[in-house]
Amino acid sequence: MTTQNTNTLISGILGEIGTSANVLRNELFDSAAAANTSAVANRLYALEALATKIGWMADLGLEKLTGATDIVGDAEDWFMPPNYNDAKKLEGAK
């Protein structure tokens, strides 16, 4: 049986996984953009996609557990590029 304390522990674990994945994703995105060869950029982009998937799964787990995606958001927030998400925020501000 799951207790409130267990939910708190799981929420903390998922939050740390998602936050770490988000930091890694951002660093890999920036590194891929600055890469000096396409082979390096492609490898960094693949790693960034994997970090994104891990982070989204953590956020999804938090949503199922707590009802909220507290790290980045839903799949659209995780998988779409920064310029898309910036434009999305501007649309929401209208």
C-alpha positions in Angstrom: 0.0 0.0 0.0 1.3 3.4 -0.9 1.5 6.0 1.9 1.7 9.8 1.6 5.3 9.5 2.7 6.0 7.1 -0.2 4.4 9.5 -2.6 6.6 12.3 -1.3 9.7 10.2 -1.7 8.8 9.2 -5.2 7.9 12.8 -6.1 11.3 13.9 -4.9 13.1 11.2 -6.8 11.2 11.9 -10.1 11.8 15.7 -9.5 15.5 15.2 -9.3 15.6 12.9 -12.3 13.6 15.4 -14.4 15.6 18.4 -13.2 18.9 16.7 -14.0 17.7 15.6 -17.4 16.6 19.1 -18.2 20.0 20.6 -17.2 21.7 17.9 -19.3 19.3 18.5 -22.2 20.0 22.2 -22.2 23.8 21.7 -22.1 23.7 19.1 -24.9 21.5 21.4 -27.0 24.0 24.3 -26.6 27.0 22.0 -27.3 25.4 20.6 -30.4 24.8 24.1 -31.7 28.5 25.0 -31.1 29.9 21.7 -32.4 32.6 22.0 -35.1 31.6 18.9 -37.1 28.3 17.5 -38.1 29.2 14.1 -36.7 29.8 15.6 -33.3 26.6 17.7 -33.6 24.6 14.6 -34.5 25.9 12.6 -31.6 25.2 15.5 -29.2 21.7 15.9 -30.6 21.0 12.2 -30.1 22.1 12.4 -26.5 20.0 15.6 -26.1 17.0 13.6 -27.4 17.6 10.8 -24.9 17.9 13.3 -22.0 14.6 14.9 -23.2 12.9 11.5 -23.1 14.1 10.8 -19.6 13.0 14.2 -18.3 9.6 13.9 -19.9 9.1 10.5 -18.4 9.9 11.9 -15.0 7.5 14.8 -15.5 4.8 12.3 -16.7 5.4 10.2 -13.6 5.0 13.3 -11.4 1.8 14.2 -13.3 0.4 10.7 -12.6 1.5 10.9 -8.9 0.7 14.5 -8.0 -1.5 15.8 -10.9 1.1 18.4 -11.9 4.1 18.5 -14.3 6.5 20.6 -12.2 9.8 20.4 -14.1 9.2 21.5 -17.7 5.7 20.5 -18.6 3.9 18.2 -21.0 5.4 16.4 -24.0 5.0 19.5 -26.2 7.0 21.5 -23.7 9.8 18.9 -23.5 10.1 17.9 -27.2 9.5 21.1 -29.1 12.5 23.5 -29.7 13.0 26.6 -27.5 11.8 29.0 -30.2 8.5 27.1 -30.4 8.0 27.2 -26.7 8.8 30.9 -26.5 6.2 31.6 -29.2 3.7 29.4 -27.4 4.2 31.4 -24.2 3.6 34.6 -26.1 0.4 33.2 -27.5 -0.7 32.3 -24.0 0.0 35.8 -22.8 -2.5 37.4 -25.2 
